[in-house]
Amino acid sequence: MFLLITIAVCWALAYFRVRLRIWTAVLAAVILLWTIGGHAGHTIVFLAWLSFMAAAVILNVTDLRCRFISRHLYSLFKRLLPSLSRTEREALEAGTVWWDGELFSGRPDWERLLGMPAARLSTEEEAFLAGPVEDLCRMLDDWRIVTELHDLPAEAWRFIREKGFFGLIIPKEYGGMGFSALAHSQVIVKIASRSFAAAVTVMVPNSLGPAELLLRYGTREQRDYYLPRLARGEEVPCFALTGPDAGSDAAAIPDTGVVCRGVFAGEEIVGILLNWEKRYITLAPVATVIGLAFRLLDPEHLLGPVDEPGITLALVPASTPGISVGSRHSPLGIPFQNGPITGRDVFIPVDWIIGGRERAGQGWIMLMEGLAAGRSISLPALSTGEGKLVARAAGAFAGVRRQFRLPIGRFEGVGEALAEIAGSVYLLDAARTMTCGAVDLGERPAVISAIVKYQSTEHLRRIINRGMDVLGGSGISLGPRNLLGLIHYSSPIGITVEGANILTRSMIIFGQGVIRCHPYILKEMQAVANPDTETGLAEFDRLLAGHFRFALANGARALFLGLTCGLLAKAPGGTARRYFQMTAHLAAAFALAVDITLLSLGGSLKRRESISGRMADILGNLYLMSALLKTFEERQQPHDELPLLKLGCAECLRGISDGFYGLTRNLPLRPAAWLLRILAFPLGLPSGVPDDRLVQSAARILMEPSAVRDRLTDGIYLPAELHEPLGRLEDALAKVIAAEPVERKLRDAVKDGRLMAGTDMTVLDAGLQAGIITGAEAEMLVASWEARREATRVDDFPSLAM
Ligand SMILES: Cc1cc2nc3c(=O)[nH]c(=O)nc-3n(C[C@H](O)[C@H](O)[C@H](O)COP(=O)(O)OP(=O)(O)OC[C@H]3O[C@@H](n4cnc5c(N)ncnc54)[C@H](O)[C@@H]3O)c2cc1C
């Protein structure tokens, strides 16, 4: 009994993160009670006091603690810490920490999340979406763009430039649209649901590129000159970082700019002699101005005392002598403009460095800061737009297409595929809007941007695969009628750009997250790196005490929530309360796992990408689940969205569970893995398997016109015209559903023998003659058959020279 009380007291002290002195006082009182109570033998009491006194003295006397504990850990930490290059350090330090910090704390503050205002569009932004964006979508015929024009139509290019699509993020004072991140994202969502090539064309100038860099870092002259020109579409920008030898390892670019004297526009000036070879550059073949990343060298010290200032960014007009541009890559046949650019002995003034000569050598940090915002918006919007189109099209198709005398969506197997699509789209939309909201409030969430980029492009890959399964041959036979084939083609592009996904998952998300978002690691690294060893050690010692209490608290909290299935976690009330509680438990488990993983792997974390990838999965899914919950609450817990919320959460829980399972099986320090398993999941891992009824009710959402179906796919381009494939499918769906009662009458009549079985047409005729259905009903049924046949037809070609 006494032992149990002692354990309970220790657990409570850990849970409430009390200070060391309180630990000491309370434990002394407990042992005193033990001694007075006479429950233990003299030897045990003596040993208990001896070990308590030794530990209490060493831990409470700073000098002793430093000498016997902190100094050793300090040396170990110093040895284990991976050496960070300047570019790695800059990448790690870029951007801000937001909800990711809460998840790392193990105790996410739901009030903070729910208190964050919901992102909203202004009237002007809504008008732009309903006007120019709709008009642009109407101009785009993706099949023609891909197979005939190999480019956007000239009128679409003109429209994009003239209507301000290249200036969505440029403030109004420079003639841009000055849109919020949410509006920017909505524009991409709509265009992506119409044409991938057009979406990329609009996306790139508004993402990481000249406009973004000028706004953040440009000199007044650069901003005044370029921003109005970019906003008016007089300049087409591109941004060139990647080259043949520097893809994922972009900081390794070999392209150089040597500071030297030379003649420019007839005058001798100090300038930069550039030589570069870049590839995969979007918009390069048509660009008029190139944002260029290169390694700046200053051997004659014309700019300053440093020989190699490092990566630098400049804006170079494409017409500058020495630049060759114009040839194109073919990114999976999707014809957005993308190609190589080379520059041979291109001499430019130093003033062309973005931000002027003071920014020489600061290119990498500028890029990383820009990426933190841009990556939060573009690809998540692109993936969500395409995902919504898949949801709408696959759902309608499954309601229209019949096999075995039933709409295929009524078969459970197809229902599973539809439900997976529906849950994932709901989840993507929630993550997209919540992240845009954060960016609009001034966050540049570096780690979260990597999470949403990775998760949204991976989800889209699964969504389109499931969509293709549902459409069968109609998805496979390419042609103007095919709604999904080109999305299937293009899905690897999002996976590869803005940080390829394998790298993002296995290296960036957790690697950067643990340093930026953990409350102690970065500070400890800085203390260890302090050249004044004694000050560094004193700081390290102080941090270590806090870190230790933090880890103990997470262990105690994870165990408490694990034993109570999270039911006692503080969480907002309402329909989604259970999911808040589960997320609270899993966040505590994650925070504990972070310290256990660090303890287990030490400095080898950077090499153990599989473990880092699993931690990225857990963190990413915790973020997605938070976004789902926030969105559901913001919308006032709509009952009709409950199946989508549950499916989305199930998907996240599956990712989290798999992550923890893989982690505990693979942590090299086995006792640490067992400790994690016992503390965090004493009753087992949570299950992410949704029940079959839930799956089928989510599938039905996609197959029947309804408010919730419209909300799920809101923001995409929805043509009503019957010559449009989506318009035809929607029309057929409405007609098929309207004709269902008529069909049922005929079916019942056949079943009870009033009509003879036969072909659809003979049964209809017989039903009409027997007065089972009216003439109007017969017409309605025939119209639904015709619409179905038309909507499920596929293209054929006299020859395959497409
Ligand atoms: C269509 C398209 C448009 C693009 N647009 C632009 C643009 O406008 N401007 C620009 O500068 N760049 C652009 N890029 C470049 C893009 O950002 C790079 O392609 C990307 O960073 C990957 O480089 P890579 O293709 O050379 O792949 P590699 O670096 O060769 O990588 C190949 C694979 O290895 C993985 N990998 C590499 N290193 C690691 C590691 N340490 N751990 C785990 N996995 C790893 C990657 O994840 C990837 O899966 C574009 C690329 C494409 C395809």
Ligand as a Chemical Component Dictionary entry (heavy atoms), coordinates in Angstrom:
data_LIG
# 
_chem_comp.id                   LIG 
_chem_comp.type                 NON-POLYMER 
_chem_comp.pdbx_formal_charge   0 
_chem_comp.three_letter_code    LIG 
# 
loop_
_chem_comp_atom.comp_id 
_chem_comp_atom.atom_id 
_chem_comp_atom.alt_atom_id 
_chem_comp_atom.type_symbol 
_chem_comp_atom.charge 
_chem_comp_atom.model_Cartn_x 
_chem_comp_atom.model_Cartn_y 
_chem_comp_atom.model_Cartn_z 
_chem_comp_atom.pdbx_ordinal 
LIG C1  C1  C 0 8.265  19.799 -63.000 1  
LIG C2  C2  C 0 9.322  20.397 -62.145 2  
LIG C3  C3  C 0 9.321  21.756 -61.891 3  
LIG C4  C4  C 0 10.344 22.333 -61.129 4  
LIG N1  N1  N 0 10.409 23.695 -60.997 5  
LIG C5  C5  C 0 11.517 24.244 -60.412 6  
LIG C6  C6  C 0 11.731 25.654 -60.422 7  
LIG O1  O1  O 0 10.895 26.420 -60.909 8  
LIG N2  N2  N 0 12.874 26.149 -59.884 9  
LIG C7  C7  C 0 13.806 25.330 -59.321 10 
LIG O2  O2  O 0 14.834 25.820 -58.879 11 
LIG N3  N3  N 0 13.624 23.994 -59.289 12 
LIG C8  C8  C 0 12.520 23.437 -59.822 13 
LIG N4  N4  N 0 12.349 22.073 -59.807 14 
LIG C9  C9  C 0 13.309 21.258 -59.135 15 
LIG C10 C10 C 0 12.763 20.494 -57.963 16 
LIG O3  O3  O 0 12.555 21.322 -56.895 17 
LIG C11 C11 C 0 13.788 19.372 -57.760 18 
LIG O4  O4  O 0 13.536 18.480 -58.817 19 
LIG C12 C12 C 0 13.653 18.631 -56.538 20 
LIG O5  O5  O 0 14.168 19.367 -55.518 21 
LIG C13 C13 C 0 14.352 17.248 -56.583 22 
LIG O6  O6  O 0 15.582 17.252 -57.226 23 
LIG P1  P1  P 0 15.946 16.067 -58.260 24 
LIG O7  O7  O 0 14.846 15.923 -59.220 25 
LIG O8  O8  O 0 17.279 16.362 -58.810 26 
LIG O9  O9  O 0 15.958 14.765 -57.400 27 
LIG P2  P2  P 0 17.167 14.141 -56.553 28 
LIG O10 O10 O 0 17.745 15.153 -55.661 29 
LIG O11 O11 O 0 18.063 13.433 -57.484 30 
LIG O12 O12 O 0 16.386 13.104 -55.657 31 
LIG C14 C14 C 0 15.868 11.862 -56.163 32 
LIG C15 C15 C 0 15.150 11.154 -55.051 33 
LIG O13 O13 O 0 16.017 10.941 -53.937 34 
LIG C16 C16 C 0 15.450 11.448 -52.761 35 
LIG N5  N5  N 0 16.512 11.953 -51.894 36 
LIG C17 C17 C 0 17.569 12.722 -52.215 37 
LIG N6  N6  N 0 18.329 12.948 -51.151 38 
LIG C18 C18 C 0 17.754 12.316 -50.114 39 
LIG C19 C19 C 0 18.038 12.173 -48.726 40 
LIG N7  N7  N 0 19.078 12.723 -48.150 41 
LIG N8  N8  N 0 17.198 11.454 -47.973 42 
LIG C20 C20 C 0 16.108 10.882 -48.513 43 
LIG N9  N9  N 0 15.792 10.975 -49.797 44 
LIG C21 C21 C 0 16.590 11.682 -50.582 45 
LIG C22 C22 C 0 14.498 12.534 -53.197 46 
LIG O14 O14 O 0 13.465 12.685 -52.246 47 
LIG C23 C23 C 0 13.971 11.956 -54.499 48 
LIG O15 O15 O 0 12.928 11.080 -54.215 49 
LIG C24 C24 C 0 11.322 21.505 -60.546 50 
LIG C25 C25 C 0 11.296 20.125 -60.781 51 
LIG C26 C26 C 0 10.320 19.570 -61.570 52 
LIG C27 C27 C 0 10.340 18.099 -61.813 53 
# 
loop_
_chem_comp_bond.comp_id 
_chem_comp_bond.atom_id_1 
_chem_comp_bond.atom_id_2 
_chem_comp_bond.value_order 
_chem_comp_bond.pdbx_ordinal 
LIG C1  C2  SING 1  
LIG C2  C3  SING 2  
LIG C2  C26 DOUB 3  
LIG C3  C4  DOUB 4  
LIG C4  N1  SING 5  
LIG C4  C24 SING 6  
LIG N1  C5  DOUB 7  
LIG C5  C6  SING 8  
LIG C5  C8  SING 9  
LIG C6  O1  DOUB 10 
LIG C6  N2  SING 11 
LIG N2  C7  SING 12 
LIG C7  O2  DOUB 13 
LIG C7  N3  SING 14 
LIG N3  C8  DOUB 15 
LIG C8  N4  SING 16 
LIG N4  C9  SING 17 
LIG N4  C24 SING 18 
LIG C9  C10 SING 19 
LIG C10 O3  SING 20 
LIG C10 C11 SING 21 
LIG C11 O4  SING 22 
LIG C11 C12 SING 23 
LIG C12 O5  SING 24 
LIG C12 C13 SING 25 
LIG C13 O6  SING 26 
LIG O6  P1  SING 27 
LIG P1  O7  DOUB 28 
LIG P1  O8  SING 29 
LIG P1  O9  SING 30 
LIG O9  P2  SING 31 
LIG P2  O10 DOUB 32 
LIG P2  O11 SING 33 
LIG P2  O12 SING 34 
LIG O12 C14 SING 35 
LIG C14 C15 SING 36 
LIG C15 O13 SING 37 
LIG C15 C23 SING 38 
LIG O13 C16 SING 39 
LIG C16 N5  SING 40 
LIG C16 C22 SING 41 
LIG N5  C17 SING 42 
LIG N5  C21 SING 43 
LIG C17 N6  DOUB 44 
LIG N6  C18 SING 45 
LIG C18 C19 SING 46 
LIG C18 C21 DOUB 47 
LIG C19 N7  SING 48 
LIG C19 N8  DOUB 49 
LIG N8  C20 SING 50 
LIG C20 N9  DOUB 51 
LIG N9  C21 SING 52 
LIG C22 O14 SING 53 
LIG C22 C23 SING 54 
LIG C23 O15 SING 55 
LIG C24 C25 DOUB 56 
LIG C25 C26 SING 57 
LIG C26 C27 SING 58 
# 
